Amino acid sequence: MKKNKLTLILALILAAVAIILILSKTKTTNLKAISDFAVEDTTNITKIFIADKQNREITLEKNAQNNWVVNKDYFASKNNVEVLLSTMLNLKVKKPVPKVAHNNVVSRMAGIAVKVEIYQMVYRINILGLKMFPHEKLTKTYYVGDSTQDNLGTYMLMENSNTPYITHIPGFRGFLYTRYSTRVKDWRDHEIFKYLISNIKSVKIEFNENSQESYIITKKQEHTFSLFSISENAEVSNYDTLKLLNFLASFRDIRFEALLNDMRKEKKDSIISSSPFQIITVIDTANNVNAVKTFHLNAAEGELDVNGDTILYDRDRLHALINNDKDFTLIQFYVFDKITRPLSYFTNDTILKPVTNFSEIK
């Protein structure tokens, strides 16, 4: 009898311990579920969707070549995507929002927070290193609010949770809200020209204010090019080959400084309706045409040169139409000077040979 009682008591104790462990594990699991904002492995992230309360949305996703694209239209800035992925990897929770501030924080997040959805490549079978049946899955959805009063934390709330948390990145002094931008221009890659010399079929540079310096470069064979003067309808027979090859090599990485599509329409229309300062046209070996039109940017009112004369145009920057006139941008002379060399830059004691079929070259 005593033995049965002892057995029963032990069984009850073990059951109680089991219940405590289960409840503790459930509580820990639930706590992790509502506060686990970080992504342990960002290499398998395939898509990120971000939306705000103004109905602005951006989708960042990897294409078949493992390049990140924005809204399926443009290549994404590699640096900006890496910053976001690093944020998702290193994100830590400081603490839950204090009870006294809970309602105010939740109310504010309801009005300004951005929604973030993270998709990853996961496996239906992933046991002991055996990975089979990969598929894309939505793995996290949370909301990102603004910063704490000291600007050292960011409010975040997991979907289907009522408990907001203060998050941060250890060692980083600042808030994280701006890293989850919903503006397309914040994610677009700034590249305009990206060509190896071997991919260039022709380059045409037109100077509307000095047409005698306009020219066309066309490929004859690998690393061999012809140079033509547009104003003379003639081929240049003697030019600096090294300068020309260095010029073509400069098209490998040409970028704009800022996207200005949101400029006031009347002002933008006034600029692009004027005569372009330069027109740069590149045709690649697949016959794709990439044309850029540049326009003067007015100098600051009252700006004078060293001689006291009024300066009409900005000496550092230009406006530019790119992507078949779809995008209006700001560019720098420092960047573009190397791909807008005048014809005289290549020529020394030149001999011009008339070209009867020059219209075909144009």
C-alpha positions as CSV (number, residue, x, y, z in Angstrom):
1,M,0.0,0.0,0.0
2,K,2.8,2.4,1.0
3,K,4.6,1.5,-2.2
4,N,1.5,2.4,-4.3
5,K,1.2,5.7,-2.5
6,L,4.8,6.5,-3.1
7,T,4.5,5.7,-6.8
8,L,1.4,7.9,-7.0
9,I,3.2,10.8,-5.3
10,L,6.1,10.5,-7.6
11,A,3.8,10.4,-10.6
12,L,2.0,13.5,-9.5
13,I,5.3,15.3,-8.9
14,L,6.6,14.4,-12.4
15,A,3.3,15.4,-13.9
16,A,3.5,18.8,-12.2
17,V,7.1,19.3,-13.4
18,A,6.1,18.4,-16.9
19,I,3.2,20.8,-16.9
20,I,5.5,23.6,-15.6
21,L,8.1,22.8,-18.3
22,I,5.5,22.8,-21.0
23,L,3.9,26.1,-19.8
24,S,7.4,27.6,-19.5
25,K,8.3,26.5,-23.0
26,T,5.0,27.7,-24.4
27,K,5.5,31.1,-22.8
28,T,9.1,31.3,-24.1
29,T,8.0,30.3,-27.5
30,N,5.1,32.8,-27.5
31,L,7.5,35.5,-26.3
32,K,10.0,34.7,-29.1
33,A,7.2,34.7,-31.7
34,I,6.1,38.3,-30.8
35,S,9.6,39.7,-30.4
36,D,11.7,37.8,-33.0
37,F,12.2,40.6,-35.6
38,A,15.7,39.5,-36.7
39,V,16.4,37.1,-39.6
40,E,19.1,34.6,-38.7
41,D,20.1,33.9,-42.3
42,T,19.6,36.8,-44.7
43,T,21.2,34.9,-47.6
44,N,18.0,33.0,-48.3
45,I,15.8,36.1,-48.4
46,T,14.2,36.2,-51.8
47,K,11.7,39.1,-51.5
48,I,11.0,42.1,-49.2
49,F,7.7,44.0,-49.4
50,I,7.4,47.4,-47.7
51,A,4.2,49.5,-47.6
52,D,3.1,52.6,-45.8
53,K,-0.1,54.3,-44.8
54,Q,0.0,56.6,-47.9
55,N,-0.4,53.5,-50.2
56,R,3.2,53.6,-51.3
57,E,4.7,50.2,-51.8
58,I,8.0,48.8,-52.9
59,T,9.0,45.2,-53.6
60,L,12.6,44.2,-53.5
61,E,13.3,40.8,-55.0
62,K,16.1,38.7,-56.4
63,N,15.9,37.9,-60.1
64,A,17.2,34.8,-61.9
65,Q,20.7,36.3,-61.9
66,N,20.6,37.0,-58.2
67,N,20.4,40.7,-58.7
68,W,18.0,42.7,-56.6
69,V,15.4,44.7,-58.5
70,V,12.8,47.3,-57.4
71,N,9.1,46.8,-58.4
72,K,10.3,44.6,-61.3
73,D,11.3,47.8,-63.2
74,Y,14.8,48.8,-62.1
75,F,17.9,47.4,-60.6
76,A,18.2,48.1,-56.9
77,S,21.1,49.9,-55.2
78,K,23.4,47.2,-54.0
79,N,24.6,49.3,-51.1
80,N,21.1,50.2,-49.9
81,V,19.9,46.6,-50.1
82,E,22.9,45.4,-48.2
83,V,22.2,48.0,-45.4
84,L,18.6,46.7,-45.1
85,L,19.7,43.1,-45.0
86,S,22.4,43.9,-42.4
87,T,19.7,45.6,-40.4
88,M,17.5,42.6,-40.5
89,L,20.4,40.3,-39.5
90,N,21.6,42.4,-36.5
91,L,18.4,43.7,-35.2
92,K,18.0,43.3,-31.4
93,V,15.2,43.9,-28.9
94,K,16.1,46.3,-26.1
95,K,12.8,45.9,-24.1
96,P,9.1,45.9,-24.4
97,V,7.4,49.3,-24.5
98,P,6.7,50.4,-20.9
99,K,3.0,50.0,-19.9
100,V,2.6,53.7,-19.3
101,A,3.6,54.4,-23.0
102,H,1.9,51.4,-24.6
103,N,-1.3,53.0,-25.7
104,N,0.3,56.1,-27.2
105,V,2.9,54.0,-29.1
106,V,0.4,51.6,-30.5
107,S,-1.9,54.5,-31.5
108,R,1.0,56.4,-33.2
109,M,2.1,53.2,-35.0
110,A,-1.4,52.7,-36.3
111,G,-1.0,56.0,-38.2
112,I,2.6,56.0,-39.4
113,A,4.2,52.6,-39.2
114,V,5.3,50.7,-42.4
115,K,4.5,47.1,-42.9
116,V,7.3,44.7,-43.7
117,E,7.0,41.3,-45.2
118,I,10.0,39.0,-45.5
119,Y,10.0,36.0,-47.9
120,Q,12.7,33.3,-47.7
121,M,13.6,30.2,-49.5
122,V,12.8,27.3,-47.2
123,Y,12.7,23.5,-47.5
124,R,9.8,21.2,-46.9
125,I,12.3,18.6,-45.7
126,N,15.3,19.9,-43.7
127,I,16.7,17.1,-41.5
128,L,20.3,16.4,-40.5
129,G,21.6,18.5,-43.5
130,L,19.2,16.9,-45.9
131,K,17.4,19.7,-47.7
132,M,14.6,18.9,-50.2
133,F,11.7,20.6,-51.9
134,P,12.7,24.3,-51.7
135,H,9.9,26.9,-51.9
136,E,9.4,30.6,-51.2
137,K,7.6,31.3,-48.0
138,L,6.5,34.4,-46.1
139,T,8.4,34.0,-42.8
140,K,8.0,37.3,-41.0
141,T,5.6,40.2,-41.0
142,Y,6.1,43.2,-38.7
143,Y,5.5,46.9,-38.4
144,V,8.2,49.6,-38.1
145,G,7.3,52.8,-36.2
146,D,9.3,55.9,-35.5
147,S,12.1,56.5,-33.0
148,T,12.2,56.7,-29.3
149,Q,12.6,60.2,-27.7
150,D,16.4,59.7,-27.4
151,N,16.6,58.6,-31.1
152,L,18.5,55.5,-30.1
153,G,15.6,53.0,-30.5
154,T,12.9,52.2,-33.0
155,Y,9.4,50.9,-32.2
156,M,8.4,47.6,-33.8
157,L,5.4,45.4,-33.6
158,M,5.0,41.9,-34.8
159,E,1.8,41.1,-36.8
160,N,-1.0,39.7,-34.7
161,S,0.6,41.0,-31.5
162,N,-0.4,43.8,-29.1
163,T,3.0,44.2,-27.6
164,P,5.4,46.7,-29.3
165,Y,9.1,46.6,-28.6
166,I,12.0,49.0,-28.7
167,T,14.6,47.7,-31.1
168,H,18.1,48.7,-32.0
169,I,21.4,47.5,-33.5
170,P,24.1,47.2,-30.9
171,G,26.9,49.7,-31.5
172,F,24.7,51.8,-33.9
173,R,23.6,55.2,-32.5
174,G,20.4,56.1,-34.4
175,F,17.0,54.9,-35.4
176,L,16.0,52.4,-38.1
177,Y,12.8,53.7,-39.6
178,T,14.5,55.4,-42.6
179,R,16.0,52.1,-43.7
180,Y,12.6,50.8,-44.5
181,S,11.8,53.5,-47.1
182,T,8.8,53.1,-49.4
183,R,10.1,55.6,-52.0
184,V,11.2,53.9,-55.2
185,K,13.9,56.5,-55.7
186,D,15.6,55.5,-52.4
187,W,16.1,52.0,-53.7
188,R,16.9,52.5,-57.4
189,D,20.5,51.9,-58.6
190,H,21.9,55.2,-60.0
191,E,23.7,53.6,-62.9
192,I,23.2,55.2,-66.4
193,F,25.9,53.6,-68.4
194,K,27.5,50.2,-67.7
195,Y,29.4,48.9,-70.7
196,L,32.6,47.1,-71.3
197,I,34.4,48.2,-74.4
198,S,33.7,44.8,-76.0
199,N,29.9,45.5,-75.6
200,I,30.0,48.9,-77.3
201,K,28.9,49.2,-81.0
202,S,28.9,52.9,-81.3
203,V,29.0,56.2,-79.3
204,K,27.6,59.5,-80.6
205,I,28.4,62.8,-78.8
206,E,26.6,65.9,-79.8
207,F,27.4,69.4,-78.6
208,N,24.6,71.7,-79.6
209,E,26.5,74.8,-78.6
210,N,29.6,73.8,-80.5
211,S,28.6,71.4,-83.3
212,Q,32.2,71.2,-84.7
213,E,33.2,69.1,-81.7
214,S,30.5,66.5,-82.3
215,Y,31.5,63.0,-83.4
216,I,30.6,59.4,-83.8
217,I,32.8,56.4,-82.8
218,T,31.9,53.1,-84.4
219,K,33.4,49.6,-83.9
220,K,35.2,48.1,-86.8
221,Q,36.3,45.0,-85.0
222,E,37.3,44.0,-81.5
223,H,39.2,47.0,-79.9
224,T,39.4,48.7,-83.2
225,F,37.2,51.8,-83.8
226,S,36.6,54.5,-86.4
227,L,36.1,58.2,-85.5
228,F,33.9,60.5,-87.6
229,S,33.4,64.2,-87.5
230,I,29.6,65.0,-87.7
231,S,30.0,68.6,-88.8
232,E,32.5,67.7,-91.6
233,N,30.8,64.5,-92.7
234,A,34.2,62.9,-92.7
235,E,36.3,60.2,-91.0
236,V,39.2,61.2,-88.9
237,S,42.2,59.3,-90.1
238,N,44.6,60.3,-87.4
239,Y,43.6,60.3,-83.8
240,D,45.0,59.3,-80.4
241,T,44.0,55.6,-80.1
242,L,44.9,55.4,-76.4
243,K,42.8,58.4,-75.6
244,L,39.8,57.0,-77.5
245,L,40.1,53.6,-75.8
246,N,40.3,55.2,-72.4
247,F,37.3,57.3,-73.3
248,L,35.2,54.2,-74.2
249,A,36.4,52.5,-71.0
250,S,34.9,55.3,-69.0
251,F,31.4,54.1,-69.9
252,R,31.9,51.2,-67.5
253,D,30.4,53.0,-64.6
254,I,28.5,56.3,-65.0
255,R,25.9,57.3,-62.4
256,F,23.5,60.1,-61.7
257,E,23.6,62.0,-58.4
258,A,19.8,62.3,-57.7
259,L,16.5,61.4,-59.2
260,L,14.3,64.4,-59.7
261,N,11.1,62.9,-61.1
262,D,9.1,64.6,-58.3
263,M,10.2,68.1,-59.3
264,R,7.3,70.5,-59.9
265,K,6.0,69.7,-63.4
266,E,6.0,73.2,-64.7
267,K,9.7,73.7,-63.8
268,K,10.7,70.3,-65.2
269,D,8.8,70.9,-68.5
270,S,10.4,74.2,-68.9
271,I,13.9,72.7,-68.6
272,I,13.4,69.7,-70.9
273,S,11.6,71.8,-73.6
274,S,14.8,73.8,-74.1
275,S,17.6,72.8,-76.4
276,P,19.8,70.1,-74.8
277,F,23.4,71.0,-73.9
278,Q,24.7,67.6,-74.9
279,I,23.2,64.4,-76.3
280,I,25.1,61.1,-75.6
281,T,23.9,58.0,-77.4
282,V,25.4,54.6,-76.9
283,I,24.4,51.5,-79.0
284,D,25.5,48.2,-77.7
285,T,26.4,45.1,-79.7
286,A,22.8,43.8,-79.3
287,N,21.6,47.1,-80.9
288,N,20.0,48.5,-77.7
289,V,20.0,52.3,-77.7
290,N,20.8,54.2,-74.5
291,A,20.5,58.0,-75.0
292,V,21.0,60.8,-72.4
293,K,20.2,64.5,-72.9
294,T,21.8,67.0,-70.6
295,F,20.6,70.5,-69.8
296,H,22.2,73.5,-68.1
297,L,21.4,74.1,-64.5
298,N,21.2,77.8,-63.7
299,A,23.8,79.3,-61.4
300,A,22.9,80.9,-58.1
301,E,21.6,84.4,-58.5
302,G,24.4,87.0,-58.4
303,E,27.2,84.5,-58.7
304,L,30.3,86.0,-60.3
305,D,33.5,84.6,-61.7
306,V,37.1,85.7,-60.8
307,N,36.8,88.6,-63.4
308,G,33.5,89.8,-61.9
309,D,31.4,88.6,-64.7
310,T,28.0,87.0,-64.1
311,I,28.0,83.2,-64.2
312,L,25.0,81.9,-66.0
313,Y,25.2,78.2,-65.4
314,D,26.1,75.9,-62.5
315,R,29.7,74.8,-63.0
316,D,29.4,71.5,-61.0
317,R,26.1,70.0,-62.1
318,L,23.6,69.5,-64.9
319,H,20.1,68.2,-65.4
320,A,19.7,65.0,-67.5
321,L,17.0,63.0,-69.1
322,I,17.8,59.2,-69.1
323,N,16.0,55.9,-69.8
324,N,14.4,57.0,-73.0
325,D,13.4,60.3,-71.4
326,K,11.5,58.6,-68.6
327,D,13.6,59.8,-65.7
328,F,14.8,63.3,-64.9
329,T,18.0,63.4,-62.9
330,L,20.8,65.5,-61.5
331,I,24.3,64.7,-62.7
332,Q,27.8,66.0,-62.0
333,F,30.3,67.4,-64.5
334,Y,33.0,65.6,-62.6
335,V,31.4,62.3,-63.6
336,F,30.3,63.2,-67.1
337,D,33.3,65.1,-68.3
338,K,35.2,61.9,-69.0
339,I,32.4,60.7,-71.4
340,T,31.8,64.1,-73.1
341,R,35.2,64.8,-74.5
342,P,35.2,67.1,-77.5
343,L,36.4,65.9,-80.9
344,S,39.6,68.0,-80.6
345,Y,40.6,65.9,-77.5
346,F,41.3,62.9,-79.8
347,T,42.8,64.7,-82.8
348,N,46.3,65.9,-83.5
349,D,47.2,67.1,-87.0
350,T,44.2,65.3,-88.3
351,I,43.4,64.4,-91.8
352,L,39.7,64.2,-92.7
353,K,38.5,61.8,-95.3
354,P,35.1,62.5,-96.8
355,V,32.5,59.8,-96.3
356,T,29.9,59.3,-99.0
357,N,27.5,57.2,-96.9
358,F,27.8,59.3,-93.7
359,S,24.0,59.2,-93.2
360,E,24.2,55.5,-92.6
361,I,26.8,56.1,-89.9
362,K,24.5,58.6,-88.2
